[in-house]
Amino acid sequence: MPHRTPARRIRGRRRHPPTGPTPRLTDASADLGNRISHSAAERISGTSIAVNRWHHHSPIQDARETYTTDVPTLIRRNAQFATAESRHGLVINPTGNMMVVACVDPRVDPAHVLGLDNGEAAILRNVGGRITPATLRTMALLSKVGAANTATHRPGDWNLMILHHTDCGMNDLASFPDALADYFEIAPSELERKHVTDPRRSVRTDVDVILENLHGPAFFVSGLIYDVDTGQIETIVPPTPLTLGEASTR
Ligand SMILES: [Zn+2]
């Protein structure tokens, strides 16, 4: 696509930098005559923040408009992360006894919008944050992982939060009923009951799917929606205990 050409050109140029691991910032700093080093910029808290500090300058504006996150950038960020104390001492079980199901939309990352720490919650993300048969199969697998790691189980209740959101890409998929029916593993004629364009109703629907399929004690399911414009979440279904059922699928 023509509009991607500038980004490709910049990435290509970055592969042969004269010096330093971050040619984009180095180039930008040189353009501006700026003396800040790359390592200092990274310490500020990441490449994108450093770029944003200068976005009113036209050379940086150009760089920002053509910038895409590349792998070396993430490797550099990881090097900082790997030295963080907060990653130590974590176990495979989530420290918060929390699981979140959310959409893959980049604006609704539960770690960001819910302030979750690393290790605090198990997070499943799919298109729409929906409870599909595939989601249930994943949960069934996770229950086996949990059963294999009982030594690090934490006491207390468990919570499963289903987080849907406004302006979801599900709206764009509504015109592909066959694909959505495949996704939910239902007939296209049944799709209406999934409420794919109405997050208030879809999150209630998915809470009901959980309540129908998962059973056991000390486990609560809730349904919330996130507003991508305000950044706020709204509780649609407060934490609701699973029924014990005849045979637990946890
Ligand atoms: Zn979405």
py3Dmol code that shows the C-alpha trace and the ligand (Angstrom):
import py3Dmol

protein = """\
ATOM      1  CA  MET A   1       0.000   0.000   0.000  1.00  0.00           C
ATOM      2  CA  PRO A   2       1.443   3.354  -0.958  1.00  0.00           C
ATOM      3  CA  HIS A   3       0.904   4.989   2.437  1.00  0.00           C
ATOM      4  CA  ARG A   4       3.150   2.397   4.061  1.00  0.00           C
ATOM      5  CA  THR A   5       6.105   3.212   1.846  1.00  0.00           C
ATOM      6  CA  PRO A   6       7.599   5.947   4.060  1.00  0.00           C
ATOM      7  CA  ALA A   7       7.597   3.670   7.112  1.00  0.00           C
ATOM      8  CA  ARG A   8       9.290   0.928   5.173  1.00  0.00           C
ATOM      9  CA  ARG A   9      11.862   3.318   3.902  1.00  0.00           C
ATOM     10  CA  ILE A  10      12.631   4.498   7.419  1.00  0.00           C
ATOM     11  CA  ARG A  11      12.838   0.981   8.749  1.00  0.00           C
ATOM     12  CA  GLY A  12      15.183   0.060   5.942  1.00  0.00           C
ATOM     13  CA  ARG A  13      17.400   2.958   6.774  1.00  0.00           C
ATOM     14  CA  ARG A  14      17.451   1.887  10.383  1.00  0.00           C
ATOM     15  CA  ARG A  15      18.946  -1.440   9.512  1.00  0.00           C
ATOM     16  CA  HIS A  16      22.203   0.240   8.601  1.00  0.00           C
ATOM     17  CA  PRO A  17      22.711   2.889  11.224  1.00  0.00           C
ATOM     18  CA  PRO A  18      26.094   4.557  11.464  1.00  0.00           C
ATOM     19  CA  THR A  19      26.079   4.201  15.256  1.00  0.00           C
ATOM     20  CA  GLY A  20      23.860   3.279  18.147  1.00  0.00           C
ATOM     21  CA  PRO A  21      20.978   0.916  18.597  1.00  0.00           C
ATOM     22  CA  THR A  22      18.183   3.427  17.994  1.00  0.00           C
ATOM     23  CA  PRO A  23      18.757   5.160  14.697  1.00  0.00           C
ATOM     24  CA  ARG A  24      15.312   6.683  14.626  1.00  0.00           C
ATOM     25  CA  LEU A  25      15.904   8.614  17.812  1.00  0.00           C
ATOM     26  CA  THR A  26      19.499   9.251  16.883  1.00  0.00           C
ATOM     27  CA  ASP A  27      18.412  10.652  13.554  1.00  0.00           C
ATOM     28  CA  ALA A  28      15.753  12.718  15.216  1.00  0.00           C
ATOM     29  CA  SER A  29      18.133  14.055  17.810  1.00  0.00           C
ATOM     30  CA  ALA A  30      20.630  14.945  15.123  1.00  0.00           C
ATOM     31  CA  ASP A  31      17.927  16.693  13.139  1.00  0.00           C
ATOM     32  CA  LEU A  32      17.067  18.791  16.142  1.00  0.00           C
ATOM     33  CA  GLY A  33      20.607  19.318  17.351  1.00  0.00           C
ATOM     34  CA  ASN A  34      19.277  17.825  20.549  1.00  0.00           C
ATOM     35  CA  ARG A  35      21.855  16.596  23.050  1.00  0.00           C
ATOM     36  CA  ILE A  36      19.676  14.102  24.871  1.00  0.00           C
ATOM     37  CA  SER A  37      21.095  10.611  24.556  1.00  0.00           C
ATOM     38  CA  HIS A  38      19.093   7.615  23.608  1.00  0.00           C
ATOM     39  CA  SER A  39      19.693   5.949  26.936  1.00  0.00           C
ATOM     40  CA  ALA A  40      18.403   9.028  28.714  1.00  0.00           C
ATOM     41  CA  ALA A  41      15.370   9.050  26.487  1.00  0.00           C
ATOM     42  CA  GLU A  42      14.679   5.436  27.326  1.00  0.00           C
ATOM     43  CA  ARG A  43      15.035   6.171  31.015  1.00  0.00           C
ATOM     44  CA  ILE A  44      12.361   8.827  30.696  1.00  0.00           C
ATOM     45  CA  SER A  45      10.156   5.805  30.079  1.00  0.00           C
ATOM     46  CA  GLY A  46      10.239   4.650  26.579  1.00  0.00           C
ATOM     47  CA  THR A  47      10.843   5.636  23.048  1.00  0.00           C
ATOM     48  CA  SER A  48       7.353   6.821  22.254  1.00  0.00           C
ATOM     49  CA  ILE A  49       7.297   9.170  25.239  1.00  0.00           C
ATOM     50  CA  ALA A  50      10.642  10.578  24.274  1.00  0.00           C
ATOM     51  CA  VAL A  51       9.412  11.220  20.759  1.00  0.00           C
ATOM     52  CA  ASN A  52       6.242  12.836  22.017  1.00  0.00           C
ATOM     53  CA  ARG A  53       8.272  15.338  23.994  1.00  0.00           C
ATOM     54  CA  TRP A  54       9.415  16.813  20.724  1.00  0.00           C
ATOM     55  CA  HIS A  55       6.372  16.300  18.595  1.00  0.00           C
ATOM     56  CA  HIS A  56       5.914  20.008  17.968  1.00  0.00           C
ATOM     57  CA  HIS A  57       9.119  19.996  15.931  1.00  0.00           C
ATOM     58  CA  SER A  58       8.545  19.173  12.335  1.00  0.00           C
ATOM     59  CA  PRO A  59      11.347  16.577  11.922  1.00  0.00           C
ATOM     60  CA  ILE A  60       9.968  14.642  14.873  1.00  0.00           C
ATOM     61  CA  GLN A  61       6.465  15.089  13.611  1.00  0.00           C
ATOM     62  CA  ASP A  62       7.588  13.413  10.415  1.00  0.00           C
ATOM     63  CA  ALA A  63       9.237  10.612  12.366  1.00  0.00           C
ATOM     64  CA  ARG A  64       6.203  10.155  14.569  1.00  0.00           C
ATOM     65  CA  GLU A  65       3.873   9.901  11.632  1.00  0.00           C
ATOM     66  CA  THR A  66       5.979   7.213  10.002  1.00  0.00           C
ATOM     67  CA  TYR A  67       6.987   5.416  13.177  1.00  0.00           C
ATOM     68  CA  THR A  68       5.819   1.898  13.810  1.00  0.00           C
ATOM     69  CA  THR A  69       6.843  -0.149  16.809  1.00  0.00           C
ATOM     70  CA  ASP A  70       9.654  -2.430  15.769  1.00  0.00           C
ATOM     71  CA  VAL A  71      11.134  -5.469  17.422  1.00  0.00           C
ATOM     72  CA  PRO A  72      14.434  -3.868  18.498  1.00  0.00           C
ATOM     73  CA  THR A  73      12.459  -1.202  20.346  1.00  0.00           C
ATOM     74  CA  LEU A  74      10.565  -3.838  22.287  1.00  0.00           C
ATOM     75  CA  ILE A  75      13.753  -5.744  23.026  1.00  0.00           C
ATOM     76  CA  ARG A  76      15.220  -2.589  24.519  1.00  0.00           C
ATOM     77  CA  ARG A  77      12.121  -2.072  26.653  1.00  0.00           C
ATOM     78  CA  ASN A  78      12.360  -5.683  27.780  1.00  0.00           C
ATOM     79  CA  ALA A  79      15.935  -5.147  28.899  1.00  0.00           C
ATOM     80  CA  GLN A  80      14.617  -2.530  31.307  1.00  0.00           C
ATOM     81  CA  PHE A  81      11.771  -4.768  32.405  1.00  0.00           C
ATOM     82  CA  ALA A  82      14.092  -7.692  33.061  1.00  0.00           C
ATOM     83  CA  THR A  83      15.905  -5.676  35.712  1.00  0.00           C
ATOM     84  CA  ALA A  84      12.709  -4.712  37.556  1.00  0.00           C
ATOM     85  CA  GLU A  85      12.272  -6.041  41.069  1.00  0.00           C
ATOM     86  CA  SER A  86       8.533  -6.425  40.537  1.00  0.00           C
ATOM     87  CA  ARG A  87       8.934  -9.421  38.263  1.00  0.00           C
ATOM     88  CA  HIS A  88      10.579 -11.530  40.964  1.00  0.00           C
ATOM     89  CA  GLY A  89       8.749 -14.011  43.119  1.00  0.00           C
ATOM     90  CA  LEU A  90       5.778 -14.503  40.833  1.00  0.00           C
ATOM     91  CA  VAL A  91       4.179 -17.917  40.467  1.00  0.00           C
ATOM     92  CA  ILE A  92       2.040 -19.358  37.713  1.00  0.00           C
ATOM     93  CA  ASN A  93      -1.183 -18.755  39.617  1.00  0.00           C
ATOM     94  CA  PRO A  94      -2.396 -15.161  39.361  1.00  0.00           C
ATOM     95  CA  THR A  95      -1.665 -13.287  42.560  1.00  0.00           C
ATOM     96  CA  GLY A  96      -5.101 -11.675  42.465  1.00  0.00           C
ATOM     97  CA  ASN A  97      -7.111 -14.861  41.887  1.00  0.00           C
ATOM     98  CA  MET A  98      -8.420 -12.946  38.902  1.00  0.00           C
ATOM     99  CA  MET A  99      -9.107 -13.809  35.295  1.00  0.00           C
ATOM    100  CA  VAL A 100     -10.130 -11.205  32.724  1.00  0.00           C
ATOM    101  CA  VAL A 101     -11.619 -11.866  29.320  1.00  0.00           C
ATOM    102  CA  ALA A 102     -11.271  -8.831  27.066  1.00  0.00           C
ATOM    103  CA  CYS A 103     -11.103  -7.757  23.441  1.00  0.00           C
ATOM    104  CA  VAL A 104      -7.886  -7.645  21.438  1.00  0.00           C
ATOM    105  CA  ASP A 105      -8.550  -3.975  20.659  1.00  0.00           C
ATOM    106  CA  PRO A 106      -5.265  -2.193  21.460  1.00  0.00           C
ATOM    107  CA  ARG A 107      -7.135   0.469  23.419  1.00  0.00           C
ATOM    108  CA  VAL A 108      -8.564  -1.924  25.968  1.00  0.00           C
ATOM    109  CA  ASP A 109      -5.535  -3.746  27.330  1.00  0.00           C
ATOM    110  CA  PRO A 110      -6.701  -4.839  30.802  1.00  0.00           C
ATOM    111  CA  ALA A 111      -3.234  -4.322  32.230  1.00  0.00           C
ATOM    112  CA  HIS A 112      -3.554  -0.649  31.352  1.00  0.00           C
ATOM    113  CA  VAL A 113      -7.219   0.169  31.762  1.00  0.00           C
ATOM    114  CA  LEU A 114      -7.623  -1.841  34.977  1.00  0.00           C
ATOM    115  CA  GLY A 115      -4.185  -1.118  36.394  1.00  0.00           C
ATOM    116  CA  LEU A 116      -3.275  -4.779  36.721  1.00  0.00           C
ATOM    117  CA  ASP A 117       0.234  -5.658  37.784  1.00  0.00           C
ATOM    118  CA  ASN A 118       2.203  -8.333  36.039  1.00  0.00           C
ATOM    119  CA  GLY A 119       1.261 -11.680  37.522  1.00  0.00           C
ATOM    120  CA  GLU A 120      -1.940 -10.376  39.097  1.00  0.00           C
ATOM    121  CA  ALA A 121      -4.474 -11.785  36.629  1.00  0.00           C
ATOM    122  CA  ALA A 122      -4.789 -14.338  33.871  1.00  0.00           C
ATOM    123  CA  ILE A 123      -5.967 -12.473  30.794  1.00  0.00           C
ATOM    124  CA  LEU A 124      -7.670 -13.974  27.784  1.00  0.00           C
ATOM    125  CA  ARG A 125      -8.167 -11.734  24.781  1.00  0.00           C
ATOM    126  CA  ASN A 126     -10.082 -12.450  21.631  1.00  0.00           C
ATOM    127  CA  VAL A 127     -12.225 -10.556  19.165  1.00  0.00           C
ATOM    128  CA  GLY A 128     -14.850  -8.814  21.263  1.00  0.00           C
ATOM    129  CA  GLY A 129     -13.745 -10.403  24.533  1.00  0.00           C
ATOM    130  CA  ARG A 130     -16.416 -13.012  23.915  1.00  0.00           C
ATOM    131  CA  ILE A 131     -17.129 -16.242  25.731  1.00  0.00           C
ATOM    132  CA  THR A 132     -17.079 -18.594  22.772  1.00  0.00           C
ATOM    133  CA  PRO A 133     -16.703 -22.363  22.846  1.00  0.00           C
ATOM    134  CA  ALA A 134     -13.011 -21.752  22.193  1.00  0.00           C
ATOM    135  CA  THR A 135     -12.846 -19.484  25.250  1.00  0.00           C
ATOM    136  CA  LEU A 136     -14.457 -22.199  27.342  1.00  0.00           C
ATOM    137  CA  ARG A 137     -12.009 -24.764  26.006  1.00  0.00           C
ATOM    138  CA  THR A 138      -9.126 -22.472  26.952  1.00  0.00           C
ATOM    139  CA  MET A 139     -10.563 -22.099  30.443  1.00  0.00           C
ATOM    140  CA  ALA A 140     -10.851 -25.867  30.736  1.00  0.00           C
ATOM    141  CA  LEU A 141      -7.164 -26.167  29.866  1.00  0.00           C
ATOM    142  CA  LEU A 142      -6.283 -23.475  32.376  1.00  0.00           C
ATOM    143  CA  SER A 143      -8.155 -25.328  35.081  1.00  0.00           C
ATOM    144  CA  LYS A 144      -5.836 -28.266  34.462  1.00  0.00           C
ATOM    145  CA  VAL A 145      -2.821 -25.985  34.769  1.00  0.00           C
ATOM    146  CA  GLY A 146      -4.255 -24.715  38.035  1.00  0.00           C
ATOM    147  CA  ALA A 147      -4.804 -28.258  39.249  1.00  0.00           C
ATOM    148  CA  ALA A 148      -1.187 -29.058  38.470  1.00  0.00           C
ATOM    149  CA  ASN A 149       0.001 -26.132  40.553  1.00  0.00           C
ATOM    150  CA  THR A 150      -2.023 -26.382  43.717  1.00  0.00           C
ATOM    151  CA  ALA A 151       1.060 -25.726  45.826  1.00  0.00           C
ATOM    152  CA  THR A 152       0.914 -22.057  44.866  1.00  0.00           C
ATOM    153  CA  HIS A 153      -2.850 -21.621  45.065  1.00  0.00           C
ATOM    154  CA  ARG A 154      -3.810 -18.564  47.037  1.00  0.00           C
ATOM    155  CA  PRO A 155      -6.728 -18.720  49.440  1.00  0.00           C
ATOM    156  CA  GLY A 156      -9.855 -16.707  48.783  1.00  0.00           C
ATOM    157  CA  ASP A 157     -12.485 -16.252  46.136  1.00  0.00           C
ATOM    158  CA  TRP A 158     -11.797 -16.181  42.430  1.00  0.00           C
ATOM    159  CA  ASN A 159     -13.137 -13.612  40.020  1.00  0.00           C
ATOM    160  CA  LEU A 160     -13.719 -13.803  36.296  1.00  0.00           C
ATOM    161  CA  MET A 161     -14.313 -10.401  34.755  1.00  0.00           C
ATOM    162  CA  ILE A 162     -15.722 -10.143  31.245  1.00  0.00           C
ATOM    163  CA  LEU A 163     -14.812  -6.762  29.785  1.00  0.00           C
ATOM    164  CA  HIS A 164     -16.522  -5.548  26.625  1.00  0.00           C
ATOM    165  CA  HIS A 165     -16.178  -2.048  25.251  1.00  0.00           C
ATOM    166  CA  THR A 166     -17.627   0.720  23.119  1.00  0.00           C
ATOM    167  CA  ASP A 167     -16.605   1.171  19.472  1.00  0.00           C
ATOM    168  CA  CYS A 168     -15.691  -2.496  19.199  1.00  0.00           C
ATOM    169  CA  GLY A 169     -14.572  -4.004  15.914  1.00  0.00           C
ATOM    170  CA  MET A 170     -17.466  -6.405  16.363  1.00  0.00           C
ATOM    171  CA  ASN A 171     -19.532  -3.628  14.770  1.00  0.00           C
ATOM    172  CA  ASP A 172     -17.517  -4.093  11.593  1.00  0.00           C
ATOM    173  CA  LEU A 173     -17.974  -7.836  11.722  1.00  0.00           C
ATOM    174  CA  ALA A 174     -21.750  -7.669  11.949  1.00  0.00           C
ATOM    175  CA  SER A 175     -21.892  -7.667   8.168  1.00  0.00           C
ATOM    176  CA  PHE A 176     -20.118 -11.043   8.108  1.00  0.00           C
ATOM    177  CA  PRO A 177     -22.698 -13.231   9.828  1.00  0.00           C
ATOM    178  CA  ASP A 178     -21.293 -16.489   8.547  1.00  0.00           C
ATOM    179  CA  ALA A 179     -17.856 -15.731   9.966  1.00  0.00           C
ATOM    180  CA  LEU A 180     -19.354 -14.678  13.285  1.00  0.00           C
ATOM    181  CA  ALA A 181     -21.526 -17.765  13.412  1.00  0.00           C
ATOM    182  CA  ASP A 182     -18.395 -19.845  12.946  1.00  0.00           C
ATOM    183  CA  TYR A 183     -16.730 -17.872  15.729  1.00  0.00           C
ATOM    184  CA  PHE A 184     -19.543 -18.605  18.157  1.00  0.00           C
ATOM    185  CA  GLU A 185     -20.057 -22.092  16.710  1.00  0.00           C
ATOM    186  CA  ILE A 186     -23.749 -21.464  16.191  1.00  0.00           C
ATOM    187  CA  ALA A 187     -26.011 -21.180  13.162  1.00  0.00           C
ATOM    188  CA  PRO A 188     -26.179 -17.763  11.484  1.00  0.00           C
ATOM    189  CA  SER A 189     -29.858 -17.678  12.376  1.00  0.00           C
ATOM    190  CA  GLU A 190     -28.898 -17.742  16.074  1.00  0.00           C
ATOM    191  CA  LEU A 191     -26.467 -14.848  15.841  1.00  0.00           C
ATOM    192  CA  GLU A 192     -28.920 -12.234  16.996  1.00  0.00           C
ATOM    193  CA  ARG A 193     -28.829 -13.550  20.559  1.00  0.00           C
ATOM    194  CA  LYS A 194     -25.100 -12.769  20.751  1.00  0.00           C
ATOM    195  CA  HIS A 195     -25.790  -9.003  20.471  1.00  0.00           C
ATOM    196  CA  VAL A 196     -22.485  -8.360  18.737  1.00  0.00           C
ATOM    197  CA  THR A 197     -23.097  -4.622  18.278  1.00  0.00           C
ATOM    198  CA  ASP A 198     -24.398  -3.860  21.773  1.00  0.00           C
ATOM    199  CA  PRO A 199     -21.765  -4.210  24.511  1.00  0.00           C
ATOM    200  CA  ARG A 200     -24.292  -3.825  27.335  1.00  0.00           C
ATOM    201  CA  ARG A 201     -26.245  -6.787  26.085  1.00  0.00           C
ATOM    202  CA  SER A 202     -23.276  -8.795  24.842  1.00  0.00           C
ATOM    203  CA  VAL A 203     -21.562  -8.719  28.215  1.00  0.00           C
ATOM    204  CA  ARG A 204     -24.758  -9.896  29.931  1.00  0.00           C
ATOM    205  CA  THR A 205     -25.029 -12.637  27.346  1.00  0.00           C
ATOM    206  CA  ASP A 206     -21.505 -13.821  28.055  1.00  0.00           C
ATOM    207  CA  VAL A 207     -21.962 -13.746  31.820  1.00  0.00           C
ATOM    208  CA  ASP A 208     -24.924 -16.043  31.245  1.00  0.00           C
ATOM    209  CA  VAL A 209     -22.780 -18.344  29.106  1.00  0.00           C
ATOM    210  CA  ILE A 210     -20.319 -18.621  31.974  1.00  0.00           C
ATOM    211  CA  LEU A 211     -23.061 -19.259  34.507  1.00  0.00           C
ATOM    212  CA  GLU A 212     -24.459 -22.003  32.297  1.00  0.00           C
ATOM    213  CA  ASN A 213     -21.116 -23.675  31.684  1.00  0.00           C
ATOM    214  CA  LEU A 214     -18.923 -23.176  34.739  1.00  0.00           C
ATOM    215  CA  HIS A 215     -19.878 -24.373  38.187  1.00  0.00           C
ATOM    216  CA  GLY A 216     -18.141 -24.403  41.501  1.00  0.00           C
ATOM    217  CA  PRO A 217     -17.702 -22.663  44.825  1.00  0.00           C
ATOM    218  CA  ALA A 218     -15.993 -19.368  45.638  1.00  0.00           C
ATOM    219  CA  PHE A 219     -15.956 -18.203  42.031  1.00  0.00           C
ATOM    220  CA  PHE A 220     -17.645 -15.041  40.801  1.00  0.00           C
ATOM    221  CA  VAL A 221     -18.290 -13.770  37.287  1.00  0.00           C
ATOM    222  CA  SER A 222     -18.907 -10.136  36.438  1.00  0.00           C
ATOM    223  CA  GLY A 223     -19.612  -8.166  33.267  1.00  0.00           C
ATOM    224  CA  LEU A 224     -18.316  -4.651  32.627  1.00  0.00           C
ATOM    225  CA  ILE A 225     -17.970  -2.340  29.674  1.00  0.00           C
ATOM    226  CA  TYR A 226     -15.143   0.069  28.980  1.00  0.00           C
ATOM    227  CA  ASP A 227     -15.787   3.375  27.254  1.00  0.00           C
ATOM    228  CA  VAL A 228     -12.912   4.055  24.871  1.00  0.00           C
ATOM    229  CA  ASP A 229     -13.755   7.771  24.867  1.00  0.00           C
ATOM    230  CA  THR A 230     -13.909   8.431  28.601  1.00  0.00           C
ATOM    231  CA  GLY A 231     -11.572   5.658  29.762  1.00  0.00           C
ATOM    232  CA  GLN A 232     -14.164   4.664  32.359  1.00  0.00           C
ATOM    233  CA  ILE A 233     -15.658   1.268  33.013  1.00  0.00           C
ATOM    234  CA  GLU A 234     -19.241   0.586  33.987  1.00  0.00           C
ATOM    235  CA  THR A 235     -20.449  -2.454  35.858  1.00  0.00           C
ATOM    236  CA  ILE A 236     -23.256  -4.135  33.965  1.00  0.00           C
ATOM    237  CA  VAL A 237     -23.340  -7.378  35.928  1.00  0.00           C
ATOM    238  CA  PRO A 238     -21.816  -7.225  39.430  1.00  0.00           C
ATOM    239  CA  PRO A 239     -19.828 -10.200  40.705  1.00  0.00           C
ATOM    240  CA  THR A 240     -22.210 -13.123  40.660  1.00  0.00           C
ATOM    241  CA  PRO A 241     -21.389 -16.502  42.196  1.00  0.00           C
ATOM    242  CA  LEU A 242     -21.328 -19.546  40.003  1.00  0.00           C
ATOM    243  CA  THR A 243     -23.780 -22.222  40.924  1.00  0.00           C
ATOM    244  CA  LEU A 244     -22.280 -25.419  42.251  1.00  0.00           C
ATOM    245  CA  GLY A 245     -23.829 -27.497  39.493  1.00  0.00           C
ATOM    246  CA  GLU A 246     -23.739 -31.235  39.243  1.00  0.00           C
ATOM    247  CA  ALA A 247     -20.231 -31.531  37.863  1.00  0.00           C
ATOM    248  CA  SER A 248     -17.699 -28.767  38.223  1.00  0.00           C
ATOM    249  CA  THR A 249     -15.877 -27.817  35.043  1.00  0.00           C
ATOM    250  CA  ARG A 250     -13.332 -25.737  36.888  1.00  0.00           C
TER     251      ARG A 250
END
"""
ligand_1 = """\
1
ZN
Zn -13.312 -4.833 20.602
"""
view = py3Dmol.view(width=600, height=400)
view.addModel(protein, "pdb")
view.setStyle({"model": 0}, {"cartoon": {"style": "trace"}})
view.addModel(ligand_1, "xyz")
view.setStyle({"model": 1}, {"stick": {}})
view.zoomTo()
view.show()
